[in-house]
Amino acid sequence: MKYCTVGDWRLSRIGLGCYGLSGAYGIVDKAAFARTLRAAIEQGVNFFDTAEGYGDAETFLGQVLAPVRDRVYIATKLSGTGGQPDLSSGAVRSACQASLRRLGTEMIDLYQIHFDDPHTPVLETVAALDDLVKEGLIRRYGVSHLPVERVLAYAESGTLFSILMELSSVARGALDTLLPICEQHNLAAIAFSVTGRGILSGHFESGHHFAEGDIRRMDPLFKRECFDAAVRVREHLAKLGEAYGATAVQMGIAWVLAQPQVACALTGTSSPAHLAENLAASEIDLAQEHLDTLNAFLAQEDSRLADAQRVTVRQILEGPLVTDLEAAFNDLVYVMETAVSLGMAEEGVVMATFLELFSLRGALDENARRQMQGIQQYLRGMLIGD
Ligand SMILES: NC(=O)c1ccc[n+]([C@@H]2O[C@H](COP(=O)([O-])OP(=O)(O)OC[C@H]3O[C@@H](n4cnc5c(N)ncnc54)[C@H](OP(=O)(O)O)[C@@H]3O)[C@@H](O)[C@H]2O)c1
C-alpha cells in the first residue's frame, strides 16, 4: 500500500467505505464485510469511511476497528434522516455525539457534511464544527457531494480538510467542478465509487437485474448510453492494463489516484478477493504517455456520451412516461442527473424536484404516476422550454 501525506496525516491511498452495509448494493453479508475490513487493515488500509445514514454501519465499523483504533482514521458523515440533514448548531452537536457513541470512540477523525441544508447559514454550521474541533470531539471536517456552489461557500468560510466526491473513469464530472475547488483552496480530494460501483469489473451485463433495494436499479450509470459508454471505457482500460498486468478495475483506480488533488480513493467492496484486486492498484504508476492517451480517449467519450444523453433527455420528456412505474421513475432520475451533469440545470434548482420524486419511491402506484407526469411536465418546461 502506498500512502500520502496531507498535513500531519499519513493516509493510505486507498480507503474502504461502508456504504454497502446500508444495503445500497443489495443483500448485506456482514460476516464477509467484517473479513474484508480486517483484510484491509492487514494490507495497510488506514482510512475508513461511514455515515450515520448507512444503517448500523457506524456501530459495526467501530467494533471491528476497536482493536486498532489508534492506527486508523475514521471518517463519518452527518446525514440526517431521508437525506435532509439539519445543519443548525444544536443539531450538528447532537448528531456528532450520537455518532461518537455508535462508533465507540472519543474522537471522529474526519466529520463530513453528507447533504445540504439550504435553511441553515453556512457560517452557523462552520462555527458549530469549529467548536467540535476545539473541544476535541472531531479532528477535522469536510463536505461531501453538496451542490457545487454550497461546497464553494464552505471552502470559503471554514477550515475544511477535504471534499468527498464521486470520481471514477466512468463518472468524471468532478474533474471540472470539485477538483478545481480542491486545488484553489488546498483541500484533499477523497474520491468515492472508484470502481464505478463495480461496473468496471465487467461483472454486469446491460439490463442486469439488481436485487430489491440495490441503488444500481436506478443509478443512471447502469442505464442506456451511460452503460454503453462505461463498457467502452472498461474495454479501453483492460487493453491499456495489458502493459501493467493489471485489470480494468485496477487501471481505473490508478487513473483516479493519478489526479493530483486526490489523496485517497475509496472503494466499498465487501469481498476480500475484490479488495485485494482493488488495493493492488495503489502500486501502479501510470506512465505519462498512457495517462495522456487515456485522458484523450475519455475526453472523446465525454462529448460522445453528452450528445447521446441530450437526445435521450428529450425523448423521455417529450414522449409519454413508460408503463412500468419503476422504469418511469428511473427515467426521471436519469433526466435530472443528466441535466445537472451536462450543465442544463443547476443542482440546487433540481434538488426540490428530486426530493419530490424520491418521496414517491415507497409507493409507486397510479397516484404516483400522476405526480410523475406532473414532474415530467415541469422538467420539460424547464429543460426544453416547451
Ligand atoms: N458521500 C456519499 O454520498 C457517498 C456515496 C457513495 C459512496 N461513498 C463512500 O465511498 C465508499 C466507496 O464507494 P462505493 O462503495 O460506491 O465504491 P465501489 O467500490 O466503486 O462500489 C462498491 C460496489 O462495487 C463492487 N466492487 C468493488 N470492487 C469490485 C471488484 N474488484 N470486482 C467486482 N465488483 C467490485 C462491490 O461489490 P462486492 O461487494 O461484491 O465487491 C460493490 O457492489 C462507500 O462505501 C462510502 O463509504 C460516499
The ligand as a Tripos MOL2 file, in Angstrom:
@<TRIPOS>MOLECULE
LIG
   48    52     1     0     0
SMALL
NO_CHARGES

@<TRIPOS>ATOM
      1 N1        -20.7810   10.7650    0.0760 N.am      1 LIG1
      2 C1        -21.5170    9.9300   -0.4770 C.2       1 LIG1
      3 O1        -22.6620   10.2130   -0.6960 O.2       1 LIG1
      4 C2        -21.0040    8.6250   -0.8650 C.ar      1 LIG1
      5 C3        -21.6320    7.9760   -1.8740 C.ar      1 LIG1
      6 C4        -21.1560    6.7660   -2.2230 C.ar      1 LIG1
      7 C5        -20.0740    6.2430   -1.5100 C.ar      1 LIG1
      8 N2        -19.4810    6.9070   -0.5110 N.ar      1 LIG1
      9 C6        -18.3860    6.3220    0.2990 C.3       1 LIG1
     10 O2        -17.3720    5.8340   -0.5630 O.3       1 LIG1
     11 C7        -17.2230    4.4150   -0.3790 C.3       1 LIG1
     12 C8        -16.8180    3.7960   -1.6900 C.3       1 LIG1
     13 O3        -17.8460    3.9620   -2.6710 O.3       1 LIG1
     14 P1        -18.5460    2.6780   -3.2750 P.3       1 LIG1
     15 O4        -18.9280    1.7670   -2.1710 O.co2     1 LIG1
     16 O5        -19.5950    3.1260   -4.1990 O.co2     1 LIG1
     17 O6        -17.2740    2.0640   -4.0760 O.3       1 LIG1
     18 P2        -17.1170    0.9790   -5.1980 P.3       1 LIG1
     19 O7        -16.0410    0.0630   -4.7180 O.co2     1 LIG1
     20 O8        -16.9110    1.6530   -6.5030 O.co2     1 LIG1
     21 O9        -18.5140    0.2100   -5.2870 O.3       1 LIG1
     22 C9        -18.8350   -0.8820   -4.4470 C.3       1 LIG1
     23 C10       -19.5810   -1.8870   -5.2940 C.3       1 LIG1
     24 O10       -18.7180   -2.3120   -6.3540 O.3       1 LIG1
     25 C11       -18.4390   -3.6910   -6.2730 C.3       1 LIG1
     26 N3        -16.9980   -3.8840   -6.4910 N.ar      1 LIG1
     27 C12       -15.9700   -3.1640   -5.9670 C.ar      1 LIG1
     28 N4        -14.7910   -3.6440   -6.3800 N.ar      1 LIG1
     29 C13       -15.0650   -4.6880   -7.1900 C.ar      1 LIG1
     30 C14       -14.2560   -5.6150   -7.9280 C.ar      1 LIG1
     31 N5        -12.9250   -5.5430   -7.9040 N.pl3     1 LIG1
     32 N6        -14.8870   -6.5690   -8.6660 N.ar      1 LIG1
     33 C15       -16.2390   -6.6420   -8.6850 C.ar      1 LIG1
     34 N7        -17.0600   -5.8120   -8.0010 N.ar      1 LIG1
     35 C16       -16.4700   -4.8480   -7.2550 C.ar      1 LIG1
     36 C17       -18.8210   -4.1040   -4.8700 C.3       1 LIG1
     37 O11       -19.2780   -5.4550   -4.8880 O.3       1 LIG1
     38 P3        -18.5850   -6.5390   -3.9060 P.3       1 LIG1
     39 O12       -19.0120   -6.1520   -2.5310 O.co2     1 LIG1
     40 O13       -19.1570   -7.8240   -4.3920 O.co2     1 LIG1
     41 O14       -17.1210   -6.4290   -4.1320 O.co2     1 LIG1
     42 C18       -19.9470   -3.1300   -4.5220 C.3       1 LIG1
     43 O15       -21.1800   -3.6150   -5.0020 O.3       1 LIG1
     44 C19       -18.6080    3.9860    0.1510 C.3       1 LIG1
     45 O16       -18.6190    2.7160    0.7250 O.3       1 LIG1
     46 C20       -18.9010    5.1180    1.0900 C.3       1 LIG1
     47 O17       -18.1590    4.9640    2.2820 O.3       1 LIG1
     48 C21       -19.9280    8.0830   -0.1940 C.ar      1 LIG1
@<TRIPOS>BOND
     1     1     2 1
     2     2     3 2
     3     2     4 1
     4     4     5 ar
     5     4    48 ar
     6     5     6 ar
     7     6     7 ar
     8     7     8 ar
     9     8     9 1
    10     8    48 ar
    11     9    10 1
    12     9    46 1
    13    10    11 1
    14    11    12 1
    15    11    44 1
    16    12    13 1
    17    13    14 1
    18    14    15 2
    19    14    16 1
    20    14    17 1
    21    17    18 1
    22    18    19 2
    23    18    20 1
    24    18    21 1
    25    21    22 1
    26    22    23 1
    27    23    24 1
    28    23    42 1
    29    24    25 1
    30    25    26 1
    31    25    36 1
    32    26    27 ar
    33    26    35 ar
    34    27    28 ar
    35    28    29 ar
    36    29    30 ar
    37    29    35 ar
    38    30    31 1
    39    30    32 ar
    40    32    33 ar
    41    33    34 ar
    42    34    35 ar
    43    36    37 1
    44    36    42 1
    45    37    38 1
    46    38    39 2
    47    38    40 1
    48    38    41 1
    49    42    43 1
    50    44    45 1
    51    44    46 1
    52    46    47 1
@<TRIPOS>SUBSTRUCTURE
     1 LIG1         1 GROUP 0 **** ****
